[in-house]
């Protein structure tokens, strides 16, 4: 007997739980919930297939996963109203900044106590 459906991986890998969170956050209609669930299930299948593909180097796998996720964001955004879309896209941008440790553009932020120029912290 295999694992229960949609339980492996990250907590958000359960489409039903993710749809429930999104429904609460973005006040989704029943139709939107149904459409978004299909998108999330599709992304989960694509991601699972990707991670089973031993022919890919880890960097390629990561890049392809990012592409799958970007497609998911685009597809979900198309289902949302303008107001919901703004909130969703802001949430996605914040999540990406949190994952990358910055805004995704340019060098990472300087370490605590430093100004990023390689010299000693100010005042020393």
Secondary structure, 3 states (H helix, E strand, C coil): CCCCCCCCCCHHHCHHHHHHHHHHHHCCCHHHHHHHHHHHHHHHHHHHHHHHCCCCCHHHHHHHHHHHHHHHHHHHHHHCCHHHHHHHHHHHHHHHHHHHCCCCCCCCCCCCCCCCCCCCCCCC
